[in-house]
């Protein structure tokens, strides 16, 4: 009897185990009644999935019981989900009906025309990068994240304090306008210090427009614009947290919270904190390789529910940062002294912006922004204290009439700037005279629907600068698309303008021991640009999607302001160019997604940026001829694991030398920054990730800082004409100069992070 009981018990255990291992989740994926082959079906929380066969069928072995969310996805279709209880009767009868996307992977964009429109319908070419794109290479700031966008390069401008700006198609940072939710927030002083501290957990997407956008956005949008669009409170997760740490001791925290204030107000709160307090000098030049920084940023956005769904949203951000770089033994007690060199910057910045839709029958919106930037900084013994306040208001009226889409706008911008330099001093006097600029303007845009597949956008803008007078900016955009929108051709032409403020835009005007020289009153810069863009989307019968986006661009500048570092090593000479400057080139973006979880995003830009004066043509400093970027990913659905390999490559750039005797190379070497990351999902709420940055361990030469051993030029002899006299101690006639920089000084390092998210 005992043997029979034992046999029955073993039989029950074995058959029960076999039964539990053979529970099958089966079904079909269809679209418009037809089976969808190569669709991905994935069971969230179990890291199990399958790919549909030619009949759209799938089968997934399940051994665990419980309630799970099953997701079906396919390139070109909207993702579908169902909640399934295991075991249950409907485990073998699941049917997913996928809906085609409009135009296939077609995002909504606003940057090109100031109105929400599908990306393929926009007459202005706009590149869109989602938050997921930037997660493939996590960084502490949006400034660093842009290194994987084709034709966009974050440029480090100083080896000591590591300030930087954003280059688009070879044009320097002041030519790039950075917007937050469509408002001109990051400008002036913030072009150097305001690109950090934007909580990335709240970023929905980043839109990039290459080429002048001054007709809609005014001054600074000469080379292009970057629009950082934050999440809408109603679509943001309830809680999202991202904590990142690197092997260098850098710590970054992003926190996002969604809440409701009563029945009519939706709130989105964000916090970003960054901490790095570990001086490192791997290149042994006596200076920190990376600046030390303590930064905190608070972001608040609210949407007010109004009758008839009228829009009212307002947001604000506050950033405080304490950063320094310099000799390894520098302390705050040495700030401003001439014994130990350091560059120390205290930045306090606030921003407010929003949109209010007027309670009228017409579509009239009032957009506004204001910001204040206070900077207390020293660069060696040079003290730079500055305050800037910018107020902006814009009223737009949109009207659709038959084949016309009209947009009429009036804008006003007030800029107050005061510092302790000659920039805000009365000529011939020590009396302070803060700069105050009034910039009213008006613009008109008409998008004409020529045919079902053709449109023409005409725009014009007039601004009156209280110092420089009238500025006129026209533009034209033509779009032709195929009937299925799989191919789109765009041709753009337009004008851009910029009113320069050297001290707020060019960090080199402050650092080191150079004297700033203005040979004339600077006039506004102007540019003319032509851009041809072709987009092609390909869907194969194997479930593969391939997107191609190619452009050719040509920009011609007059009155361009180019700092002269080379005529005199002790001076930076500013003047309007007596000649012309040209930026021209071609670029190609490739985006490919395979049904098996493999994806590829890549791009390359070939360009020539040159300056011609008195018949002599030279390459622009710190500008590459070729650049390439890539992001390769693969997702192991059954393991809940993904791998991302990202990188960039740059050709040689012309570097600023300090004279004919400077023995440092006049051009940089080819270089590439490459990274790899593993991400593991732990259920639906947790995610851990880690990897290695700068796999090739590339760093610039150790002698990038000239005379790092004599940062106060105590042993430099200067002739009466300002030139440096060669001596046995200084045979190459150098002065201390940290502007010979083209790449970050951080070598290979590991990183580890964790994300937590609650959607509802």
Buried (B, 14 or more C-beta within 10 A) or exposed (E): EEEEEEEEEEEEEEEEEEEEEEBEBEBBBBBEEEBBBBBBBBBBBBBBBBBBBEEBBBEBEBEEEEEBBBBBBBBBBEEBEBEBEBEEEEBEEBEBBBEEBEBBBBBBBBBBBBBEBBBBBBBBBBBBBEBEBBBBBBBBBBBBBBBBBBBBBBBBBBBBBBBBBBBBBBBBBBBBBBBBBBBBBBBBBBBBBBBBBBBBBBBBBBBBBBBBBBBBBBBBBBBBBBBBBBBBBEEBBEBBBBBBBBEBBBBBBBBBBBEEEEEEBBBBBBBBBBBBEEBBBBBEBBBBBBBBBBBBBBBBBBBBBEEEEBEBBBBBBBBBBBBBBBBEEBEEEBBEBEEBBBBBBBBBBBBBBBBBBBEEEEBBBBBBBBBBBBBBBBBBEBBBBBBBBBBBBBBBBBEEEEEEBBBBBEBBBBBBBBBBBEBBBEEEEEEEEBBEBEBBBBBBBBBBBEEEBBBBBBBBBBBEBEEBEEBEBBBBBBBBBEEEBBBBBBBBBBBBBBBBBBBBBBBBBBBBBBEBBEEEEBBBBBBBBBBBBBBBBEBEEEBBBBBBBBBEBBBBBBBBBBBBBBEBBBBBBBBBBEBBBBBBBEBBBBBBBBBBBBBBBBBBBBBBBBBBBEEEEEBBBBBBBBBBBBBBBBBEBBEBBBBBBBBBBBBBBBBBBBBEBBEBEEEBBEBBBBBBBEBBBBEEBEBEBBBBBBBEEBBBEEBBBBBBEBBBBEEBEBEEEEBBEBEEEBEBBBBBBBBBBBBBBBBBBEBEBBBBBEEE
